[in-house]
């Protein structure tokens, strides 16, 4: 299961309502790259693609491709605001190593 914290879900819902283009939810995934091997990504999605897993967390629909799901099982996505900035933070129990920026990881 992949979940959003209350804070992340609230931020995503706010962003979805402000979009001019209709959006069904949020695509969550990983791509090869970054200094540790994989990078996380979030993007708006108009719906599921073939082979996607569809989940819901705090009223937000999540779409995850099957490859990404293997690396993200058990992950919690949070939204944090601090003096140095704001953004989404992945808490992935499968990550064995992460880089300093927190946007890439290895398993």
For each residue, the residues with C-beta under 8 A, 3 or more apart:
1: 55 73 74
2: 28 55 57 62 64 69 72 73 74 75 76 77
3: 57 58 75 76 77
4: 8 9 12 57 58 60 62 76 77 78
5: 8 9 76 77 78 79
6: 9 10 58
7: 10 11 78 79 80
8: 4 5 11 12 77 78 79 88
9: 4 5 6 12 13 57 58 59 60
10: 6 7 13 14 58 79
11: 7 8 14 15 79 88
12: 4 8 9 15 16 26 60 79
13: 9 10 16 17 59 60
14: 10 11 17 18
15: 11 12 18 19 44
16: 12 13 19 23 25 26 44 60
17: 13 14
18: 14 15
19: 15 16 22 23 44
20:
21: 44 46
22: 19 46
23: 16 19 44 45 46
24: 45 46 47 48 61 63
25: 16 44 45 47 60 61 62 63
26: 12 16 42 43 44 45 60 61 62 63
27: 41 42 43 44 45 62 63 64
28: 2 40 41 42 62 63 64 68 72 77
29: 40 41 64 65 68 72
30: 38 39 40 41 67 68 71 72
31: 38 39 41
32: 37 38 39
33: 37 38 39 104
34: 37 38 39 99 103 104 105
35: 99 104
36: 97 98 99 104 105 106
37: 32 33 34 104 105 106 107
38: 30 31 32 33 34 71 104 105 106 107
39: 30 31 32 33 34 103 104
40: 28 29 30 90 103 104 105
41: 27 28 29 30 31
42: 26 27 28 77 88
43: 26 27
44: 15 16 19 21 23 25 26 27
45: 23 24 25 26 27 48 63
46: 21 22 23 24
47: 24 25 63
48: 24 45 52 54 63
49: 52 63 65
50:
51: 65 66
52: 48 49 63 64 65 66
53: 63 64 65 66 69
54: 48 61 62 63
55: 1 2 61 62 64
56: 59 60 61 62
57: 2 3 4 9 60 62
58: 3 4 6 9 10
59: 9 13 56
60: 4 9 12 13 16 25 26 56 57
61: 24 25 26 54 55 56
62: 2 4 25 26 27 28 54 55 56 57
63: 24 25 26 27 28 45 47 48 49 52 53 54
64: 2 27 28 29 52 53 55 68 69 72
65: 29 49 51 52 53 68 69
66: 51 52 53 69 70
67: 30 70 71
68: 28 29 30 64 65 71 72
69: 2 53 64 65 66 72 73
70: 66 67 73
71: 30 38 67 68 92 94 107
72: 2 28 29 30 64 68 69 75 92 94
73: 1 2 69 70 94
74: 1 2 92 93 94
75: 2 3 72 90 91 92 93 94
76: 2 3 4 5 90 91
77: 2 3 4 5 8 28 42 88 89 90 91
78: 4 5 7 8 88 89 91
79: 5 7 8 10 11 12 86 87 88 89
80: 7 86 87 89
81: 85 86
82: 85 86
83:
84:
85: 81 82
86: 79 80 81 82
87: 79 80
88: 8 11 42 77 78 79
89: 77 78 79 80 102
90: 40 75 76 77 102 105
91: 75 76 77 78
92: 71 72 74 75 95 105
93: 74 75
94: 71 72 73 74 75 107
95: 92 98 105 106 107
96: 105 106 107
97: 36 105 106
98: 36 95 102 104 105 106
99: 34 35 36 102 103 104 105
100:
101: 104
102: 89 90 98 99
103: 34 39 40 99
104: 33 34 35 36 37 38 39 40 98 99 101
105: 34 36 37 38 40 90 92 95 96 97 98 99
106: 36 37 38 95 96 97 98
107: 37 38 71 94 95 96
